[in-house]
Amino acid sequence: MQYAKMIQFLTIKSIQQQHQIDEDIRVNGIAIVENVHKLENHYTSFKHQFDGLIIAFCLKGKMTVKINFTTYEINTGSIVVVLPQLIIDPVSVSSDFQIVSIVMSLDFISAFPILRDFITNNEIRWHPVISSSEQENDSVEEFILFLKKYYVNKTKNPNNKKTVLQYLIFGLITTISSSYATLSNEPGMIRNRKNEIIDDFYLLISHYGSKERSASFYADKLHLSPQYLTTLVKNQTGKSIIQWIEHVVIMHAKSLLKSTSLSVKEISQELNFSDISLFCRYFKRCTHLTPNAFRKQLT
């Protein structure tokens, strides 16, 4: 009898602790690690879900993995981009498998609005594992290995280190994005009805999530009952519709608080809250900080 795998929910902090990253080289919101599969004896016995962005490069070996309902082969030279909240279900890993992973929190991503656009790119969602030309692979590998080398350097100025890492990752994503430019002409993957609904839900939540916060809105768009959609989303993604909406709203709110000079009231209006106090309570419930407190901690 096949058993249902439990989902392990990962955060930057838990990854830093698992990999025993020294306090004096840690940077808030980002970790660069090697061979995550070797930290657990039963790595393939669990599904894994991370609330931020993962970019990885396979140096050697092979892994078979399910991402967003589809099975992929990760081989030497493969570039892997896993968008926030997607479930990673490892199936098998070769004994010589080696991979370098860059994991970034939503806070880290929200500093750059263009990165927010990157993580809502549907080509990336539908093609999390790609193989580029040998020349492009060499460039990505060199980029990632340089990032790892810079990351492990100790520094007396962590804020400066974080800023440099942000711009380096911006460059890496720009490089990777060119590999996706040719994918739109490829035949689409075969998906069953449930998977099509979830993909359509992802599209809707990316487009409307910052302003539409009721499950019935998305159910109506998909011509489904709210109860059916709520159950399907929870079973297929491990997150409820409300959690997905909170994820998108908070991502947009943090990005606006970080990258614009808009007042909290203007941001609440931008996110379609009828009252600033409602927005402040919503933000604090999700982040344990008020919008002003979040903005102040950035200075």
C-alpha positions in Angstrom: 0.0 0.0 0.0 1.4 3.4 -1.0 1.6 5.8 1.9 1.1 9.6 1.7 4.4 11.4 2.2 4.4 14.1 5.0 5.4 17.6 3.9 8.4 19.2 5.6 8.0 23.0 5.7 11.3 24.8 5.3 12.4 28.3 6.2 15.7 30.2 5.8 16.4 29.8 9.5 15.8 26.0 9.6 18.0 25.6 6.5 20.8 27.6 8.2 20.5 25.5 11.3 20.4 22.2 9.4 23.6 23.1 7.5 25.2 24.5 10.6 26.1 27.8 8.9 28.2 29.9 11.2 26.5 33.0 12.7 29.3 35.2 11.5 28.7 34.4 7.8 24.9 34.3 7.9 22.9 36.8 5.9 19.3 37.5 6.7 17.0 36.1 4.0 19.5 34.0 2.0 21.5 30.8 2.3 23.7 29.1 -0.2 24.2 25.4 0.5 25.4 22.2 -1.0 23.8 18.8 -1.2 20.7 19.3 0.8 19.7 15.7 0.2 22.6 14.4 2.4 21.3 16.0 5.6 18.6 13.4 6.0 18.9 9.6 5.8 15.4 9.4 4.4 15.3 12.5 2.1 13.1 10.8 -0.5 10.6 9.8 2.2 9.3 13.3 2.6 7.9 16.1 0.4 9.5 19.5 1.0 8.0 23.0 0.8 9.9 26.3 1.0 8.2 29.7 1.4 10.8 31.5 -0.8 12.7 31.0 -4.1 15.2 28.2 -4.8 17.8 28.4 -7.6 20.0 25.3 -7.9 22.6 23.9 -10.3 23.5 20.3 -10.6 27.2 19.7 -10.6 27.1 15.9 -10.9 24.8 12.8 -10.8 21.1 12.5 -11.1 17.9 13.1 -9.2 14.4 12.2 -10.1 11.9 14.7 -8.5 8.3 15.8 -8.8 7.7 19.5 -8.8 4.2 21.0 -9.4 2.7 17.5 -10.2 5.3 16.7 -12.9 8.3 14.4 -12.8 11.6 15.8 -13.8 15.2 14.4 -14.2 17.9 16.6 -12.8 21.2 15.8 -14.4 24.7 17.3 -14.6 24.3 20.9 -15.8 20.6 21.1 -15.0 19.3 24.5 -13.8 16.5 24.2 -11.2 14.2 27.1 -10.3 11.5 26.3 -7.7 9.1 29.1 -7.1 7.7 29.9 -3.6 5.4 27.4 -2.0 5.7 24.7 -4.6 6.0 21.2 -3.2 9.2 19.3 -4.0 8.7 15.5 -4.0 12.1 13.7 -4.4 11.8 10.2 -5.9 15.3 9.0 -6.2 18.9 10.3 -5.9 22.1 8.8 -7.3 24.9 8.2 -4.9 27.2 10.7 -6.7 24.6 13.5 -6.9 26.0 17.0 -6.1 24.0 20.2 -6.2 24.5 23.8 -5.1 21.3 25.6 -4.0 20.6 29.3 -3.4 17.5 29.7 -1.2 15.9 33.2 -0.7 13.1 34.4 1.5 10.3 36.6 0.3 11.8 39.4 2.3 15.0 39.1 0.4 13.2 38.9 -2.9 10.9 41.8 -2.2 13.8 44.3 -2.2 13.8 44.0 -6.0 10.4 44.4 -7.7 11.9 42.7 -10.8 12.5 39.6 -8.7 8.8 39.6 -7.7 8.0 39.6 -11.4 10.4 36.7 -11.9 8.7 34.5 -9.3 5.3 35.0 -10.9 6.6 34.0 -14.4 4.5 31.1 -15.7 7.2 29.8 -18.0 9.3 29.2 -14.9 6.5 27.6 -13.0 5.9 25.1 -15.9 9.6 24.5 -16.6 11.4 24.3 -13.2 14.2 22.2 -14.6 16.0 23.3 -17.8 19.2 22.4 -19.6 20.8 25.3 -21.5 23.6 25.3 -24.0 27.0 24.3 -22.7 28.2 27.9 -22.8 25.2 29.1 -20.8 25.6 26.3 -18.3 29.3 27.2 -17.8 28.3 30.8 -17.1 25.6 29.8 -14.6 27.9 27.3 -12.9 30.6 30.0 -12.6 28.1 32.5 -11.3 26.7 30.2 -8.6 30.1 29.0 -7.5 31.3 32.6 -7.2 28.2 33.4 -5.2 28.9 30.5 -2.9 32.5 31.6 -2.4 31.4 35.2 -1.6 28.7 34.0 0.7 31.0 32.0 3.0 33.4 34.9 3.4 33.3 36.5 6.8 32.6 40.2 6.9 32.3 43.0 9.5 29.5 44.6 7.4 26.6 42.1 6.9 24.4 44.8 5.3 27.0 45.5 2.6 27.4 41.7 2.0 23.6 41.4 1.7 23.4 44.2 -0.9 26.2 42.7 -3.0 24.5 39.3 -2.9 21.3 40.9 -4.0 22.9 42.4 -7.1 24.8 39.3 -7.9 21.6 37.2 -7.7 19.9 39.9 -9.9 22.7 39.2 -12.5 22.3 35.4 -12.1 18.5 35.6 -12.7 19.0 37.8 -15.7 21.4 35.2 -17.1 18.9 32.3 -16.4 16.0 34.3 -17.8 17.6 34.2 -21.3 17.3 30.4 -21.2 13.5 30.7 -20.8 13.1 33.0 -23.8 12.9 30.0 -26.2 10.6 27.8 -24.1 7.4 29.6 -25.0 7.5 27.9 -28.5 7.8 24.4 -27.1 4.8 22.1 -26.9 3.0 22.3 -23.6 3.2 19.5 -21.0 0.3 17.1 -20.7 -1.6 17.9 -17.6 -4.7 16.3 -16.1 -7.8 18.3 -15.1 -6.8 18.8 -11.5 -3.4 20.1 -12.5 -4.9 22.4 -15.0 -7.2 23.9 -12.3 -4.3 24.4 -10.0 -2.2 26.0 -12.7 -5.1 28.3 -13.6 -5.5 29.2 -9.9 -1.8 30.1 -9.8 -2.3 32.4 -12.8 -5.3 34.1 -11.1 -3.6 34.4 -7.7 -0.6 36.0 -9.3 -2.7 38.5 -11.2 -5.5 39.3 -8.6 -4.0 38.0 -5.3 -2.9 41.4 -4.0 -6.4 42.8 -4.3 -9.0 40.0 -4.3 -9.0 38.1 -1.0 -12.1 35.8 -1.1 -12.1 32.1 -2.2 -15.4 32.7 -4.0 -13.8 35.2 -6.4 -11.3 32.5 -7.7 -14.0 29.8 -7.7 -16.2 32.0 -9.9 -13.4 32.7 -12.3 -12.7 29.0 -12.6 -16.5 28.1 -12.8 -16.2 25.9 -9.7 -17.8 25.8 -6.3 -15.8 27.5 -3.5 -15.9 24.3 -1.5 -14.5 22.2 -4.3 -11.7 24.7 -5.1 -10.8 25.1 -1.4 -10.4 21.3 -1.0 -8.5 20.8 -4.2 -6.0 23.6 -3.5 -5.4 22.4 0.0 -4.9 18.7 -1.1 -2.7 19.6 -4.1 -0.5 22.3 -2.7 -0.5 21.8 1.0 -1.7 25.4 1.5 -5.3 26.8 1.8 -6.6 29.4 -0.6 -6.5 31.9 2.3 -2.8 31.1 2.9 -2.0 31.6 -0.8 -3.8 34.9 -0.8 -1.9 36.0 2.4 1.3 34.9 0.7 0.7 37.2 -2.3 -0.7 40.2 -0.4 2.2 40.2 2.1 4.8 39.8 -0.7 3.3 42.9 -2.5 3.0 44.8 0.7 6.6 44.2 1.7 7.8 45.1 -1.7 5.9 48.4 -1.6 7.2 49.1 1.9 10.8 48.4 0.9 11.0 49.8 -2.6 8.7 52.8 -2.6 8.1 56.0 -0.5 4.3 55.4 -0.5 2.7 56.0 2.9 1.1 53.1 4.7 -2.3 54.5 3.9 -1.4 54.7 0.2 -0.2 51.1 0.3 -3.4 50.0 2.0 -5.4 51.6 -0.8 -3.1 50.1 -3.5 -3.9 46.6 -2.0 -7.6 47.3 -1.9 -8.1 47.5 1.8 -11.1 49.7 2.7 -9.4 51.1 5.8 -5.8 51.5 6.9 -6.5 49.9 10.2 -7.7 46.7 8.5 -4.5 46.6 6.5 -2.3 47.2 9.6 -4.1 44.4 11.5 -3.8 42.1 8.5 -0.1 42.8 8.0 0.6 42.3 11.8 -1.3 39.1 12.0 0.8 37.6 9.1 4.2 39.1 10.0 4.0 39.9 13.7 5.1 43.5 12.8 3.2 46.6 12.0 3.9 48.0 8.5 5.7 51.0 10.1 7.8 48.7 12.3 8.7 46.5 9.3 9.8 49.6 7.3 11.8 51.0 10.2 13.8 47.8 10.7 15.1 48.2 7.1 16.8 51.5 7.9 
